[in-house]
Amino acid sequence: MRIFLLGGSGRTGSLTLAEALSRNHTVTALVRRPDALPSQPNVSIITGTPLNQADISNSFASAPRSDPIRVVISTLNTGRTSDNPWAKTTSPSNLMAESVRNTLAVMKEHGVKKMVVLGTNGVGSSRANGGWLFNWIVDHSNLKVTFDDHYEVQKLLEAEAEKDVDFKWVDVRATGLDNGEKKEVKEFGNEGKGVGWFISRKSVAGFLLDAVEGSQWDRQTPLYYMEWQLTVCAIMNTEVLHKGSCHCKKVNLEVLHSPDIELSECNCSICSMKGFLGFVIEKSALKSLQGEENLEVYKFGTGTAQHMFCKCCGISPLTVPRSYPEGYNINYRCLARDNVRSINVTPRDGQNWEQEMAKDIVGKH
Ligand SMILES: NC(=O)c1ccc[n+]([C@@H]2O[C@H](COP(=O)([O-])OP(=O)(O)OC[C@H]3O[C@@H](n4cnc5c(N)ncnc54)[C@H](OP(=O)(O)O)[C@@H]3O)[C@@H](O)[C@H]2O)c1
């Protein structure tokens, strides 16, 4: 896949370029100086600045038709007189936001729908976790210009996703960057609670590519808006929006659930006939159910379970299970797989229902 890279001449940017090539991607890098990057196979170097929209347009236009740009990564940073983060700034205060704004406009022209940016811990929802001293230092030093610019980038990405449901973005909020070796990256969620102080640039480069290739960190829809930045350095067990439907698509649903799904294959009389592969959720996790009027309910036995199916196509995207009538049993076979990272299927002995009842159902199916 061809990646458009902004900031490829920088410390994290050059490692991100190397990581992309090691994963067999091709890269178009827009850099200010033609000698900023060595010429090498699978890299197209375009000279220009992201502050000039025409330079970005040229970059997109230069990609071969057989290998167009599909995704953007930005590792831009505020320009400074030295690598010291406190050094005097040399770039416009809105370098990153203006570059992202220009890039979004060109992405739109070319139908490119994903952008991954390197942000920083301490911005937006992770600010509170920074602590008063850290925030005071940021606010009273020339770090502020970088933090404010990152925040503007975040707002631009959010606004774009509000306008275009297909637009996907990940803002990777790294903690302090060092030049150590690549290690496993852990995530700490949007607020960064418990995050450590440092992460290596190599680890961040790997994570940026993980975010490019995977969809588990993408923001999916403005309807169920969540801030979707990651503070890299710890584990985040974040739920994602899974979309599904019946066969004729008269019934559509959205379920908020982990990308890792524990499924149960029940051998009861109806599940085995239907081939229902289910996972039970709380009702609140069903974020939308469109076309409910097309659902017919079939009941038998105690009548507790509501076996819902589409009147048109007969497919059952969800039921109200007898074992947990406060929730829903979602039919995994009706879900889109984009946001599924893993599944684990456990047989469920629905023929001996009373014994199964003793088990904790929600989250385990
Ligand atoms: N340092 C940390 O501890 C830390 C922690 C968390 C997050 N971050 C974030 O990580 C990101 C990357 O940091 P880094 O240290 O890898 O960056 P860096 O080495 O400073 O690289 C900055 C990049 O931005 C480009 N750039 C700067 N001014 C520009 C301008 N006026 N016009 C066009 N391009 C310009 C540079 O191009 P040239 O080569 O042409 O100058 C370079 O490619 C930053 O956004 C930073 O805020 C840093």
PDBQT file of the ligand as one rigid body, heavy atoms in Angstrom, charges set to zero:
ROOT
HETATM    1  N1  LIG A 401      10.010  14.679  21.603  1.00  0.00    +0.000 N 
HETATM    2  C1  LIG A 401       9.182  14.027  22.373  1.00  0.00    +0.000 C 
HETATM    3  O1  LIG A 401       9.519  13.546  23.468  1.00  0.00    +0.000 OA
HETATM    4  C2  LIG A 401       7.765  13.811  21.888  1.00  0.00    +0.000 A 
HETATM    5  C3  LIG A 401       6.863  13.204  22.753  1.00  0.00    +0.000 A 
HETATM    6  C4  LIG A 401       5.573  12.955  22.291  1.00  0.00    +0.000 A 
HETATM    7  C5  LIG A 401       5.212  13.328  21.015  1.00  0.00    +0.000 A 
HETATM    8  N2  LIG A 401       6.101  13.945  20.205  1.00  0.00    +0.000 N 
HETATM    9  C6  LIG A 401       5.677  14.339  18.862  1.00  0.00    +0.000 C 
HETATM   10  O2  LIG A 401       6.278  13.490  17.900  1.00  0.00    +0.000 OA
HETATM   11  C7  LIG A 401       6.291  14.157  16.658  1.00  0.00    +0.000 C 
HETATM   12  C8  LIG A 401       7.577  13.868  15.934  1.00  0.00    +0.000 C 
HETATM   13  O3  LIG A 401       8.655  14.265  16.724  1.00  0.00    +0.000 OA
HETATM   14  P1  LIG A 401      10.148  14.098  16.178  1.00  0.00    +0.000 P 
HETATM   15  O4  LIG A 401      11.044  14.428  17.317  1.00  0.00    +0.000 OA
HETATM   16  O5  LIG A 401      10.308  12.805  15.490  1.00  0.00    +0.000 OA
HETATM   17  O6  LIG A 401      10.197  15.261  15.093  1.00  0.00    +0.000 OA
HETATM   18  P2  LIG A 401      11.457  15.936  14.437  1.00  0.00    +0.000 P 
HETATM   19  O7  LIG A 401      12.642  15.050  14.425  1.00  0.00    +0.000 OA
HETATM   20  O8  LIG A 401      11.626  17.283  15.065  1.00  0.00    +0.000 OA
HETATM   21  O9  LIG A 401      10.959  16.095  12.928  1.00  0.00    +0.000 OA
HETATM   22  C9  LIG A 401      10.140  17.133  12.566  1.00  0.00    +0.000 C 
HETATM   23  C10 LIG A 401       9.708  17.007  11.123  1.00  0.00    +0.000 C 
HETATM   24  O10 LIG A 401       8.861  18.120  10.857  1.00  0.00    +0.000 OA
HETATM   25  C11 LIG A 401       9.386  18.818   9.699  1.00  0.00    +0.000 C 
HETATM   26  N3  LIG A 401       9.222  20.248   9.802  1.00  0.00    +0.000 N 
HETATM   27  C12 LIG A 401       9.551  21.060  10.827  1.00  0.00    +0.000 A 
HETATM   28  N4  LIG A 401       9.286  22.323  10.511  1.00  0.00    +0.000 NA
HETATM   29  C13 LIG A 401       8.768  22.320   9.263  1.00  0.00    +0.000 A 
HETATM   30  C14 LIG A 401       8.292  23.326   8.371  1.00  0.00    +0.000 A 
HETATM   31  N5  LIG A 401       8.294  24.617   8.716  1.00  0.00    +0.000 N 
HETATM   32  N6  LIG A 401       7.848  22.957   7.175  1.00  0.00    +0.000 NA
HETATM   33  C15 LIG A 401       7.841  21.669   6.796  1.00  0.00    +0.000 A 
HETATM   34  N7  LIG A 401       8.287  20.655   7.587  1.00  0.00    +0.000 NA
HETATM   35  C16 LIG A 401       8.752  20.989   8.801  1.00  0.00    +0.000 A 
HETATM   36  C17 LIG A 401      10.870  18.491   9.706  1.00  0.00    +0.000 C 
HETATM   37  O11 LIG A 401      11.371  18.717   8.405  1.00  0.00    +0.000 OA
HETATM   38  P3  LIG A 401      12.890  19.190   8.168  1.00  0.00    +0.000 P 
HETATM   39  O12 LIG A 401      13.721  17.939   8.261  1.00  0.00    +0.000 OA
HETATM   40  O13 LIG A 401      12.858  19.766   6.812  1.00  0.00    +0.000 OA
HETATM   41  O14 LIG A 401      13.212  20.178   9.234  1.00  0.00    +0.000 OA
HETATM   42  C18 LIG A 401      10.862  17.032  10.142  1.00  0.00    +0.000 C 
HETATM   43  O15 LIG A 401      10.602  16.195   9.067  1.00  0.00    +0.000 OA
HETATM   44  C19 LIG A 401       6.038  15.629  16.967  1.00  0.00    +0.000 C 
HETATM   45  O16 LIG A 401       4.756  15.992  16.543  1.00  0.00    +0.000 OA
HETATM   46  C20 LIG A 401       6.135  15.709  18.469  1.00  0.00    +0.000 C 
HETATM   47  O17 LIG A 401       5.291  16.716  19.032  1.00  0.00    +0.000 OA
HETATM   48  C21 LIG A 401       7.380  14.192  20.606  1.00  0.00    +0.000 A 
ENDROOT
TORSDOF 0
